[in-house]
């Protein structure tokens, strides 16, 4: 295969990797919204099997005690690692977390939902491995592509390990947040390598400093909003444990974190309206920048709609999963827009 063919293959596989990462985030959202996070109490297998069971009769009688013991053992090792790196308070919280000792009842629907989530993750991992293989076709010209592709594969491995910790710690809140942020980091690296490959040998125009600053601020606010959104979800989980069966009261009892999330949503909308106006003023209608900004703005509006549905229609699971996916799409589009703003060849007065 020629170098040109390998490079074309890299861009195709890299794009498939990006798409699969969005599917992974959606699958994770489905798992969280359906309460299937502990559907498989072990990792990487599910109830000790590569193909999970469909009925409790297929499990040993002492399966609950066995998996609780396994979680406790893994958590003690993780707590010792945290101690080594100076995170003694976090280590103490994990050691003292009584929820880890509560066994999970077998639920076939939850088990297969979590198992499907893992399968999607494996597919994404395969695409990222293939991306590394074909990234070396850029080795002499754009060394960042193979280097970042390898780093991303390492991050995926770490993400897989962190996923096992998420399971063993019984979905401890701060670990779930780190898990989500790491997913965004992996997505960002994949988007960046795709951008590098797509813009290779392409002449770039001048960038606009003000637009770049607004775009960076917009991206930062979106990430903060995602983190706060994760905190809202954790608070909802905590409240739901005390008010089971009263979904209409969950949001009312979440507290200030929900108010902060809703207020920042207004900030996200405002700064993107400003950015949208600047891009429409400075870029041609058919430029990549305008297309990306239009897509971003549409995703933000849809995210607001799902947020309203979550607030006033008792947190329907479908809206929860959609809300998470839309947040990741906004992040991905904003990041890719920022990369294209740095090579702003579609500015008015220049070439499209």
Secondary structure, 3 states (H helix, E strand, C coil): CCHHHHHHHHHHHHHHHHHHHHHHHHHHHHHHHHCCCCCCCCCCCECCECCCCCCHHHCCCCHHHHHHHHHHHHHHHHHHHHHHCCCHHHHHHHHHCHHHHCCCCCCHHHHHHHHHHHHHHHHHHHHHHHHHHHHHHHCCCCHHHHHHHHHHHHHHHHHHHHHHHHHHCCCCHHHHHHHHHHHHHHHHHHHHHHHHHHCCCCCCCCCCHHHHHHHHHHHHHHHHHHHHHHHHHHHHHHHHHHCCCCHHHCHHHCCHHHHHHHHHHHHHHHHHHHHHHHHHHHECCCCHHHHHHHHHHHHHHHHHHHHHHHHHCCCCHHHHHHHHHHHHHHHHHHHHHHHHHCCCCCECCCCC
